Amino acid sequence: MNESHNERIDPPELRPEEIQARVLHRDGLMLVIDKPAGLPVHRGPKGGANLESSFDALRFGLPRPPVLAHRLDRDTSGCLVLGRHRKATASLGLLFKHGRISKTYWAVVEGGPAEDEGTIDMPLGRLNAERGWWQKPDPEGQSAVTNWKVLGRGDGLCWLALEPVTGRTHQLRVHAAAMGWPIVGDNIYGNGPRFGEPSLHLHSREIVIPISKNKDPVRVVAPAPAHLRKRLGACGWNGDQKSVIASAAKQSRNQEESLDCFVASAPRNGG
């Protein structure tokens, strides 16, 4: 049963200790943080709480706060990459632009595909001028490709791993809805309420970043957020995330051992 309200209740900005606790990976070039659902990454035209306002707490000895290397929608949770100085951010931007960074999202969808895995190749274009970023399937639009795999099923729901090959705005949400299995809680392309629960069940689960030519790619996993766990459990998720969290913590500790030399070599003017 939907628990809807007549207005959106925005979460507050994160305190320094709260955003620091969300760091999943840290080295001299970048951070990967676990973005909470419901908090936009940028300040909107009307102001309000946003993630960027808390970035000063993530300097960790550098003269400037990190900056976004990409973005996630307000209601999407999980892995978000930040560049720690200008050169690193430019390198990350190129990796994202050329599709070198591998991203896996978890989604819980209504119904679900009959098959267990597949690919959606469906160009997308803007819905109309009034709706800004909203998208629609459009044969004349930009190429948009998503690989998907079923991870579990139950209670009329399906738990999917979604891998966007391209990076179009709202790609995963539009693709899922167009296939007839909208993401739970999607209030633009699916059946989610305008306000309240269920909120969007889309989570940036894993990201793999080949940031260094001489080292293995950095792999980061974000634990499932609280608002997804009930429906993930209905689809067969066992809820055992201890090994994931321990692995992420160990990786961060290992990276920090060499942090001093990274910091020393980082540009002091942020450029």
C-alpha positions in Angstrom: 0.0 0.0 0.0 1.4 3.4 -1.0 2.0 5.8 1.8 1.8 9.0 -0.1 1.9 12.6 1.1 1.0 15.9 -0.5 4.5 17.3 -0.4 8.1 16.1 -0.7 10.0 15.9 2.6 13.6 16.6 1.7 16.3 15.1 3.9 18.7 17.6 5.6 22.2 18.2 4.4 24.8 15.7 5.8 26.9 16.8 8.7 30.7 16.4 8.3 30.8 13.1 10.2 27.8 11.8 8.3 29.3 12.3 4.8 32.7 11.1 6.0 31.1 7.9 7.2 29.8 7.4 3.6 33.2 7.3 2.0 33.6 3.9 0.4 37.0 4.5 -1.3 39.7 7.2 -0.9 43.0 7.7 -2.6 45.0 10.7 -3.7 43.0 11.1 -6.9 39.4 10.4 -6.1 36.8 9.5 -3.6 33.8 7.2 -4.0 31.0 7.9 -1.6 27.7 6.2 -0.9 25.1 8.7 -2.0 21.9 8.7 0.1 18.6 8.6 -1.8 16.5 11.7 -1.8 19.3 14.2 -1.7 20.2 16.0 -5.0 23.9 16.2 -5.8 23.6 19.9 -6.9 21.9 22.9 -5.4 18.6 23.5 -7.3 17.4 26.8 -8.6 15.2 27.2 -5.5 18.1 26.3 -3.1 17.6 23.5 -0.6 19.7 20.8 0.8 22.2 19.1 -1.5 25.3 16.8 -1.4 27.8 19.3 -2.8 27.3 21.6 0.2 29.0 18.9 2.4 32.0 18.3 0.3 34.3 20.6 2.3 34.3 17.9 4.9 35.9 15.6 2.3 39.1 17.6 1.7 41.2 15.2 3.9 44.3 17.5 3.8 43.9 19.0 0.3 43.4 22.7 -0.1 40.1 22.4 -2.0 37.1 20.1 -1.6 36.5 17.4 -4.2 34.1 17.9 -7.1 31.6 15.7 -8.9 33.1 13.5 -11.7 29.5 12.5 -12.8 26.1 12.7 -11.2 23.2 10.5 -9.9 19.5 11.4 -9.9 18.1 12.8 -6.6 16.3 9.6 -5.7 19.1 7.2 -6.8 21.5 5.9 -4.1 24.9 4.4 -4.2 28.4 4.8 -5.7 29.2 8.4 -6.6 32.7 9.4 -7.8 34.4 12.6 -6.8 37.7 14.0 -8.2 40.1 15.3 -5.6 41.8 17.9 -7.8 41.4 19.3 -11.3 43.7 17.0 -13.1 42.1 13.9 -11.5 38.6 15.2 -12.3 39.5 15.8 -15.9 40.9 12.2 -16.2 37.8 10.8 -14.6 35.6 12.9 -17.0 37.4 11.3 -20.0 37.0 7.8 -18.6 33.2 8.4 -18.1 32.9 10.1 -21.5 34.5 7.2 -23.4 32.7 4.4 -21.5 35.8 3.1 -19.7 34.1 3.0 -16.3 31.9 0.0 -15.6 28.7 0.6 -13.6 26.2 -1.9 -12.2 22.9 -0.8 -10.7 20.5 -2.8 -8.7 16.8 -2.2 -9.4 13.6 -3.7 -8.1 11.0 -3.6 -10.9 7.3 -4.4 -11.1 6.6 -7.7 -12.9 9.8 -8.3 -14.7 11.2 -9.9 -17.9 10.3 -13.5 -18.9 14.0 -14.2 -19.7 16.9 -14.2 -17.3 19.2 -11.8 -19.1 19.3 -9.6 -22.2 20.1 -6.2 -23.8 17.9 -3.2 -24.4 18.9 -1.2 -27.4 16.5 1.7 -27.5 17.4 5.2 -28.6 16.2 8.0 -26.3 15.2 11.6 -26.9 13.7 14.5 -24.9 10.0 14.1 -24.0 9.3 17.8 -24.7 10.7 21.3 -24.1 8.5 21.8 -21.0 9.7 18.7 -19.2 13.4 19.5 -19.2 15.4 16.4 -18.6 12.5 13.9 -19.0 13.2 11.3 -21.8 11.2 9.0 -24.0 12.0 6.2 -26.5 12.7 7.9 -29.8 14.0 6.1 -33.0 15.6 9.4 -34.0 17.2 10.0 -30.6 20.6 9.2 -29.1 21.8 5.6 -29.0 21.0 4.0 -25.6 22.0 0.5 -24.6 21.5 -1.3 -21.3 22.5 -4.9 -20.4 20.4 -6.5 -17.7 20.3 -9.8 -15.7 17.8 -11.2 -13.3 19.1 -11.7 -9.8 15.9 -12.8 -8.1 12.1 -12.8 -8.3 9.2 -12.8 -5.8 5.9 -11.2 -4.9 5.3 -9.9 -8.4 8.7 -8.2 -8.3 12.0 -8.8 -10.0 15.5 -7.8 -8.8 17.7 -6.8 -11.7 21.4 -5.9 -12.3 21.4 -3.2 -14.9 24.6 -2.2 -16.7 24.3 1.0 -18.8 26.6 0.7 -21.8 25.7 4.3 -22.7 25.0 7.1 -20.2 21.9 8.9 -21.3 19.7 10.9 -18.8 17.2 8.6 -17.0 18.3 5.8 -19.3 17.7 2.9 -16.9 14.3 4.3 -15.8 13.0 4.8 -19.3 14.3 1.5 -20.6 12.7 -0.5 -17.7 9.4 1.3 -18.1 9.4 0.9 -21.9 9.9 -2.8 -21.5 6.8 -3.1 -19.4 8.6 -3.5 -16.0 8.9 0.0 -14.4 11.2 0.5 -11.5 9.4 0.4 -8.2 8.8 3.9 -6.9 9.5 5.7 -10.2 7.1 8.7 -10.1 8.1 9.9 -13.6 8.1 6.8 -15.8 6.4 4.3 -13.6 3.7 4.0 -11.0 5.4 5.6 -8.0 3.6 8.2 -5.9 4.5 11.8 -6.4 5.5 12.0 -2.8 6.1 9.4 0.0 6.7 5.7 -0.2 7.7 3.6 -2.0 10.6 5.8 -3.2 12.7 4.9 -6.3 14.3 1.4 -6.0 17.4 2.2 -8.0 20.9 1.8 -6.5 24.3 2.3 -8.0 25.7 -0.9 -6.6 29.2 -1.2 -8.1 31.6 0.9 -10.1 34.9 -0.2 -11.6 37.4 2.6 -12.4 40.7 2.1 -14.4 42.1 5.3 -12.9 45.8 4.2 -13.1 47.6 2.7 -16.1 49.9 0.8 -13.8 47.4 -0.7 -11.3 44.3 -2.8 -11.3 41.1 -0.9 -11.7 39.5 0.3 -8.5 36.3 -1.7 -7.7 33.9 -0.2 -5.2 30.6 -1.7 -4.0 27.9 0.2 -2.1 25.8 -1.7 0.4 22.0 -2.0 -0.2 20.2 1.0 1.4 17.5 0.5 3.9 14.6 1.5 1.6 15.4 -1.3 -0.8 16.0 -4.2 1.6 12.4 -5.3 2.1 11.6 -5.8 -1.6 15.1 -7.1 -2.3 14.4 -9.7 0.4 11.1 -10.6 -1.2 13.1 -11.3 -4.4 15.6 -13.6 -2.6 18.4 -11.3 -1.4 19.9 -12.8 1.7 20.8 -9.5 3.3 24.3 -10.6 4.2 26.4 -7.5 3.4 29.1 -7.8 6.1 31.7 -9.1 3.7 31.0 -6.3 1.2 31.4 -3.6 3.9 34.5 -5.2 5.3 36.0 -5.5 1.9 35.3 -1.8 1.1 36.8 -0.8 4.5 39.9 -2.9 3.9 40.4 -1.4 0.5 40.1 2.2 1.9 42.6 1.4 4.6 45.1 0.0 2.0 44.7 3.1 -0.2 45.3 5.4 2.8 48.7 3.8 3.5 50.0 5.6 0.4 47.8 8.7 0.7 50.6 11.0 2.0 52.6 10.6 -1.2 49.5 11.2 -3.3 48.6 14.4 -1.4 52.2 15.7 -1.7 52.0 15.3 -5.5 48.5 16.8 -5.9 48.4 20.3 -7.4 48.1 22.8 -4.6 46.0 25.3 -6.6 43.4 22.6 -7.4 44.4 22.7 -11.1 
